[in-house]
Amino acid sequence: MIDPNEAIPIQLTVNGQVRRVNVDPRTLLVHLVHEQFGLTGANIGCLNGYCGTCTMLVDG
């Protein structure tokens, strides 16, 4: 079981570049790419992920 208070290591390929980061399990993907990677192309609308404004294409 994942401890919600402990960062977990993940690896992502974003725009062809492999990135490794430790992240809080509650972090939204859009916040990760904005804050950790400095990529601000995805918009943040409702701050919860409900409205779909921050939708990102995954695996293709």
C-alpha positions in Angstrom: 0.0 0.0 0.0 1.2 3.5 -0.8 1.8 5.8 2.1 0.0 9.1 1.1 2.6 11.1 3.1 5.7 9.6 1.3 6.9 10.7 -2.1 7.3 7.9 -4.7 9.8 7.8 -7.5 8.4 7.8 -11.0 9.8 8.0 -14.5 8.0 9.7 -17.3 8.9 10.4 -20.9 7.6 13.9 -21.7 8.0 15.3 -25.2 10.7 12.6 -25.9 12.7 13.4 -22.8 13.0 10.9 -19.9 12.4 12.5 -16.6 12.8 11.0 -13.1 11.2 12.6 -10.1 9.9 11.8 -6.6 6.3 12.9 -6.3 3.6 13.0 -3.7 1.0 10.4 -4.6 -1.8 13.0 -4.5 -0.2 15.2 -7.1 -2.2 15.8 -10.3 -0.2 15.2 -13.5 -0.9 18.7 -14.7 0.6 20.1 -11.5 3.7 17.9 -11.9 4.5 19.0 -15.4 3.8 22.7 -14.5 5.8 22.8 -11.3 8.6 20.2 -11.8 9.1 20.4 -15.5 8.2 24.0 -16.3 5.8 22.9 -19.0 2.8 25.2 -18.9 0.9 24.2 -22.1 -1.8 22.3 -20.3 -4.3 24.6 -18.7 -5.6 24.3 -15.1 -9.3 25.0 -14.8 -11.0 23.8 -11.7 -7.9 22.8 -9.7 -9.5 19.3 -9.1 -9.3 17.5 -12.4 -13.1 17.4 -12.8 -13.7 19.9 -15.7 -11.2 18.3 -18.1 -9.3 21.5 -19.0 -6.0 19.9 -17.9 -6.5 16.8 -20.0 -3.2 15.4 -21.3 -2.5 12.8 -24.0 -0.9 9.7 -22.5 0.8 6.9 -24.5 0.3 8.4 -27.9 
